[in-house]
Amino acid sequence: MMKKLLAIVLSLVMLTAASAALAENKTVGILQSAEHGSLDNCREGFLQGLAEAGYVEGENLTIKYYNAQADGGTDAQIAQSLVAYPVDLICAIATPSAQAAFNAVLSAKADIPVIYTAVSAPIEAGLANDDGTPVGLVTGTSDLLPIRNQLAMIRELMPDAKTVGLLYTSSETNSEVQAALYEEMAGEFGFEIVSATVTAGAEVSQAVQALLPQVDCLSMLTDNTVVSYLAVVLNAAEQAGKPVFGSEVEQVALGCAGADGLDYVALGRQTGEMAARVLNGESAESISFETIRDSALYLNTDVLSSLGLEIPAAMAERGYTDMAE
C-alpha cells in the first residue's frame, strides 16, 4: 500500500513539474545553415514536433530564427549572439550550424542545450561519442542517407549504367562521410563513383558542367551548399540528358528523377519531440542521437518519362510515391 501511495505521489510531482515547465514561456533559437527546401522542411517539422508536445509559438514559445546563408562565419556569429541573448535551447539545422552552435556554447561555458537536425554524421562532426552518446549538452537527429537503397534504386532504373557522379562541398564533414559510403557500396551494384568537390556555391555551375560528361547520372548528397544550387544542377543535367537522383522527397518534387530517401518534415518533427523533452527538464547529455525512423521511395514520373527511363514492374509492385506535378 505504501509503495502504491509513493508511486502516486511521485507521478503527481512529475506531472506538476511538467505542467509548470509548459506554463513557463520558453525561447528557442533556430540557426539554419542554408536556405533550401530540405532544411526549410526540417524547421517546419521541428515546430510541429514542439507544438505536438505542448510548446506553441506565440503562446508559450518564442522563436528566434536566423539563416546563415551557407556562410561559416555567419554561422559562428549567429551562434554567439544566441548564446549571449540567451535562449533556453538552440535548434541547429545542418552540420555547420550544429558545430557552430556547440562551439559557441562551449566557448561561453554556457548551460544551453543544442538540439541538432539534418546532421548526417554526428560522430565524425564531433557532436557524439563513438557509442552515440552526447559529448556535452548536444544531441539531435541524423539524416544519414539509406545509400544502399539509393544505389539499388538507380540500378533498377538504369540497368546499363556504369558511373554515378557525386558533387559535394569539400569542407562539409557530412558530405565526406556519405561520399565514402557511396565508394564503399558502389561495387555491390556494379557502379563506379566519380566525384567532384566545390568550396563554395559559386563553383557549382562549373563543377557540374565538368562532371556530367564523365557519368551516367548524378546522385545528390545532403550537402547544404550544393542542394542550395539544385536548380543549377538540374538545369545542367537536363541539357546533358542525364538524370539527377535526389536525397529526399523535396528534391524529387523539384525535378530529380527519384530518391530512396528522407522526409525532412518527419525528421524535423522527430527533432522537435526531442527538444520538448529537454525543455521539460531532461538533460540533453542523457539522450543519444537518433536516426530518422523512416525512408521511402519517391519517383517523378514526368522526369523519368522525359529521360526515357521506365519503372520496372518489381519496383511498381513494391510501391512508390509519385512526385510529378
C-alpha positions as CSV (number, residue, x, y, z in Angstrom):
1,M,0.0,0.0,0.0
2,M,2.8,2.4,0.9
3,K,4.6,1.7,-2.3
4,K,1.5,2.4,-4.3
5,L,0.9,5.6,-2.5
6,L,4.5,6.7,-3.0
7,A,4.2,5.9,-6.8
8,I,1.0,8.1,-7.0
9,V,2.7,11.0,-5.2
10,L,5.8,10.7,-7.4
11,S,3.6,10.7,-10.5
12,L,1.8,13.8,-9.3
13,V,5.0,15.6,-8.6
14,M,6.3,14.8,-12.1
15,L,3.0,15.9,-13.7
16,T,3.1,19.1,-11.8
17,A,6.7,19.8,-12.8
18,A,5.9,19.1,-16.5
19,S,2.9,21.4,-16.3
20,A,4.9,24.1,-14.7
21,A,7.6,23.8,-17.5
22,L,4.9,24.1,-20.2
23,A,3.3,27.1,-18.5
24,E,6.6,28.9,-18.5
25,N,7.4,30.7,-21.8
26,K,10.5,29.3,-23.5
27,T,12.7,30.9,-26.0
28,V,14.3,28.7,-28.7
29,G,16.9,30.0,-31.2
30,I,16.9,28.3,-34.6
31,L,20.1,28.5,-36.5
32,Q,19.7,27.2,-40.1
33,S,22.8,26.7,-42.1
34,A,21.4,27.5,-45.6
35,E,18.2,28.2,-47.4
36,H,16.8,25.3,-49.3
37,G,13.7,23.1,-49.3
38,S,15.1,20.2,-47.2
39,L,16.3,22.4,-44.3
40,D,13.1,24.6,-44.5
41,N,11.1,21.4,-44.1
42,C,13.2,20.4,-41.1
43,R,12.4,23.7,-39.5
44,E,8.7,23.3,-40.2
45,G,8.7,19.8,-38.8
46,F,10.7,20.9,-35.7
47,L,8.0,23.5,-34.9
48,Q,5.3,20.8,-35.4
49,G,7.0,18.4,-33.1
50,L,7.3,21.1,-30.4
51,A,3.6,22.0,-30.9
52,E,2.5,18.4,-30.6
53,A,4.4,18.3,-27.3
54,G,2.6,21.4,-26.0
55,Y,5.1,24.2,-27.0
56,V,3.3,26.5,-29.4
57,E,4.9,29.6,-30.9
58,G,3.0,32.7,-29.8
59,E,1.5,31.0,-26.8
60,N,4.3,29.6,-24.5
61,L,7.1,29.6,-27.1
62,T,9.2,32.4,-28.6
63,I,11.2,31.6,-31.7
64,K,14.4,33.5,-32.8
65,Y,15.1,32.3,-36.3
66,Y,18.3,33.0,-38.3
67,N,19.7,31.7,-41.5
68,A,23.5,31.7,-42.1
69,Q,23.1,31.5,-45.9
70,A,25.7,28.8,-46.3
71,D,28.4,31.0,-44.7
72,G,30.5,29.5,-41.9
73,G,31.5,32.9,-40.5
74,T,27.9,34.0,-40.3
75,D,27.0,30.6,-38.6
76,A,29.5,31.4,-35.9
77,Q,28.4,35.0,-35.4
78,I,24.7,34.0,-35.1
79,A,25.5,31.1,-32.7
80,Q,27.5,33.5,-30.4
81,S,24.6,36.0,-30.4
82,L,22.0,33.3,-29.5
83,V,24.2,32.2,-26.6
84,A,24.7,35.8,-25.4
85,Y,20.9,36.6,-25.7
86,P,20.5,34.0,-24.0
87,V,18.0,31.4,-25.3
88,D,16.7,28.3,-23.5
89,L,17.7,26.0,-26.3
90,I,19.3,26.2,-29.7
91,C,18.0,24.1,-32.6
92,A,20.8,23.9,-35.2
93,I,19.8,22.7,-38.6
94,A,22.6,21.0,-40.6
95,T,26.1,20.2,-39.6
96,P,27.8,23.6,-40.0
97,S,25.2,25.2,-37.8
98,A,25.4,22.4,-35.2
99,Q,29.1,22.7,-34.9
100,A,29.0,26.5,-34.7
101,A,26.3,26.4,-32.0
102,F,28.0,23.8,-29.9
103,N,31.3,25.6,-30.2
104,A,29.7,28.8,-29.1
105,V,28.2,27.2,-26.0
106,L,31.5,25.6,-25.1
107,S,33.4,28.9,-25.6
108,A,30.9,30.8,-23.4
109,K,30.8,28.0,-20.9
110,A,27.0,28.3,-21.1
111,D,24.3,25.9,-19.9
112,I,22.4,26.0,-23.1
113,P,21.4,22.7,-24.8
114,V,21.9,22.3,-28.6
115,I,19.5,20.1,-30.4
116,Y,20.6,19.5,-34.0
117,T,18.8,18.0,-37.0
118,A,19.9,17.1,-40.6
119,V,23.4,16.2,-39.3
120,S,24.4,13.1,-41.3
121,A,27.5,12.1,-39.3
122,P,27.3,13.3,-35.7
123,I,30.3,11.2,-34.6
124,E,32.6,12.4,-37.3
125,A,31.3,16.0,-36.8
126,G,32.5,15.9,-33.1
127,L,28.9,16.0,-31.7
128,A,28.7,12.5,-30.4
129,N,30.9,9.8,-29.0
130,D,31.5,6.5,-30.9
131,D,28.6,4.9,-29.0
132,G,26.2,7.7,-30.0
133,T,26.1,9.4,-26.6
134,P,26.5,13.2,-26.5
135,V,29.9,14.9,-26.0
136,G,28.1,17.5,-23.9
137,L,24.8,19.4,-23.9
138,V,24.2,18.4,-27.5
139,T,22.1,15.8,-29.2
140,G,19.6,15.5,-32.1
141,T,18.8,13.6,-35.2
142,S,20.9,12.3,-38.1
143,D,19.8,12.3,-41.7
144,L,22.3,9.7,-42.9
145,L,21.1,8.6,-46.3
146,P,20.0,5.0,-46.9
147,I,22.8,4.8,-49.6
148,R,22.5,1.1,-50.3
149,N,18.8,1.6,-51.1
150,Q,19.6,4.6,-53.3
151,L,22.2,2.6,-55.3
152,A,19.7,-0.3,-55.7
153,M,17.1,2.1,-57.0
154,I,19.4,3.6,-59.5
155,R,20.5,0.2,-60.7
156,E,16.8,-0.9,-61.2
157,L,16.0,2.3,-63.2
158,M,19.3,2.3,-65.1
159,P,20.3,-1.3,-65.7
160,D,23.1,-0.4,-68.2
161,A,24.6,2.5,-66.2
162,K,28.2,2.2,-65.2
163,T,29.1,5.5,-63.4
164,V,27.4,7.6,-60.7
165,G,28.5,11.2,-60.1
166,L,28.7,12.9,-56.8
167,L,29.1,16.7,-56.3
168,Y,29.7,17.9,-52.8
169,T,31.4,20.6,-50.7
170,S,34.9,19.6,-49.5
171,S,34.5,21.3,-46.1
172,E,31.3,19.5,-45.1
173,T,32.0,16.6,-42.9
174,N,28.6,15.1,-43.6
175,S,29.2,15.0,-47.3
176,E,32.7,13.4,-47.0
177,V,31.2,10.6,-44.9
178,Q,28.4,10.0,-47.4
179,A,30.8,10.0,-50.3
180,A,33.0,7.4,-48.6
181,L,29.9,5.2,-48.1
182,Y,29.0,5.5,-51.8
183,E,32.5,4.4,-52.7
184,E,32.3,1.5,-50.3
185,M,28.9,0.2,-51.5
186,A,29.0,1.1,-55.2
187,G,30.8,-2.2,-56.2
188,E,27.9,-4.2,-54.9
189,F,25.8,-2.8,-57.7
190,G,28.4,-2.6,-60.4
191,F,28.9,1.1,-60.3
192,E,32.0,3.3,-60.3
193,I,31.8,6.6,-58.4
194,V,33.1,9.7,-59.9
195,S,33.3,12.7,-57.5
196,A,33.9,16.4,-57.8
197,T,34.1,18.9,-55.0
198,V,33.5,22.6,-54.5
199,T,34.4,25.0,-51.8
200,A,31.6,27.5,-52.4
201,G,28.2,27.7,-54.1
202,A,29.7,29.9,-56.9
203,E,31.7,26.9,-58.1
204,V,28.7,24.6,-58.5
205,S,27.8,25.5,-62.1
206,Q,31.3,25.0,-63.5
207,A,31.9,21.8,-61.4
208,V,28.7,20.1,-62.5
209,Q,29.3,21.0,-66.2
210,A,32.7,19.3,-65.9
211,L,31.3,16.3,-64.1
212,L,28.3,15.4,-66.3
213,P,30.3,14.2,-69.3
214,Q,32.1,11.6,-67.1
215,V,29.0,10.0,-65.6
216,D,25.7,8.3,-66.5
217,C,23.8,10.1,-63.7
218,L,24.2,12.2,-60.6
219,S,23.2,11.3,-57.1
220,M,22.7,14.2,-54.6
221,L,24.1,14.1,-51.1
222,T,22.6,16.0,-48.2
223,D,25.2,18.7,-49.0
224,N,24.0,22.1,-47.8
225,T,25.8,24.2,-50.3
226,V,25.2,22.0,-53.4
227,V,21.5,21.5,-52.5
228,S,21.1,25.3,-52.3
229,Y,22.1,25.3,-56.0
230,L,19.8,22.4,-57.0
231,A,18.2,24.4,-59.8
232,V,21.7,24.9,-61.3
233,V,22.4,21.2,-61.1
234,L,19.1,20.2,-62.6
235,N,19.4,22.7,-65.5
236,A,22.8,21.4,-66.4
237,A,21.7,17.8,-66.2
238,E,18.6,18.4,-68.3
239,Q,20.8,19.9,-71.1
240,A,23.0,16.9,-70.9
241,G,20.1,14.5,-70.9
242,K,21.1,12.8,-67.7
243,P,19.1,12.1,-64.5
244,V,19.7,13.5,-61.1
245,F,18.7,11.4,-58.2
246,G,17.8,13.3,-55.0
247,S,18.4,12.6,-51.4
248,E,14.9,13.4,-50.2
249,V,11.3,14.0,-51.3
250,E,11.5,17.8,-51.8
251,Q,14.3,17.4,-54.4
252,V,12.2,14.9,-56.3
253,A,9.3,17.3,-56.4
254,L,11.6,20.0,-57.7
255,G,12.8,17.8,-60.7
256,C,15.1,15.0,-59.5
257,A,14.2,11.6,-61.1
258,G,13.8,9.8,-57.8
259,A,15.1,9.1,-54.3
260,D,15.0,6.3,-51.9
261,G,15.4,8.9,-49.2
262,L,14.1,11.1,-46.5
263,D,11.1,13.1,-45.5
264,Y,12.6,16.1,-43.8
265,V,9.4,17.3,-42.2
266,A,9.2,13.9,-40.4
267,L,12.9,14.3,-39.4
268,G,12.2,17.8,-38.0
269,R,9.2,16.6,-36.1
270,Q,11.3,13.8,-34.5
271,T,13.8,16.5,-33.5
272,G,11.0,18.7,-32.1
273,E,9.9,15.8,-29.9
274,M,13.5,15.5,-28.5
275,A,13.7,19.3,-27.9
276,A,10.5,19.2,-25.9
277,R,11.9,16.5,-23.7
278,V,14.9,18.8,-22.9
279,L,12.7,21.8,-22.4
280,N,10.7,19.7,-19.9
281,G,13.8,19.1,-17.9
282,E,15.5,16.1,-19.3
283,S,19.2,16.7,-19.8
284,A,20.5,16.7,-23.4
285,E,23.6,14.9,-22.1
286,S,21.4,11.8,-21.3
287,I,19.9,11.5,-24.8
288,S,21.8,9.7,-27.6
289,F,21.3,11.0,-31.1
290,E,18.6,9.3,-33.2
291,T,18.5,8.4,-36.9
292,I,15.4,9.1,-38.9
293,R,12.8,6.4,-38.4
294,D,11.5,6.1,-41.9
295,S,12.7,6.4,-45.5
296,A,10.6,5.8,-48.6
297,L,10.8,5.6,-52.4
298,Y,9.8,8.7,-54.3
299,L,9.7,9.0,-58.1
300,N,9.0,11.8,-60.5
301,T,7.3,10.0,-63.4
302,D,7.3,13.1,-65.6
303,V,11.1,13.4,-65.3
304,L,11.6,9.7,-65.8
305,S,9.5,9.7,-68.9
306,S,11.3,12.7,-70.4
307,L,14.6,10.7,-69.9
308,G,13.2,7.5,-71.4
309,L,13.5,5.6,-68.1
310,E,10.9,3.0,-67.3
311,I,9.8,1.9,-63.9
312,P,10.4,-1.8,-63.6
313,A,7.4,-4.0,-62.7
314,A,9.0,-5.2,-59.4
315,M,9.6,-1.6,-58.3
316,A,6.0,-0.6,-59.2
317,E,4.7,-3.6,-57.2
318,R,6.7,-2.6,-54.1
319,G,5.0,0.8,-54.4
320,Y,6.3,4.4,-54.6
321,T,5.1,8.0,-54.2
322,D,4.8,9.9,-57.5
323,M,6.0,13.5,-57.0
324,A,5.2,14.6,-60.6
325,E,3.2,17.8,-60.8
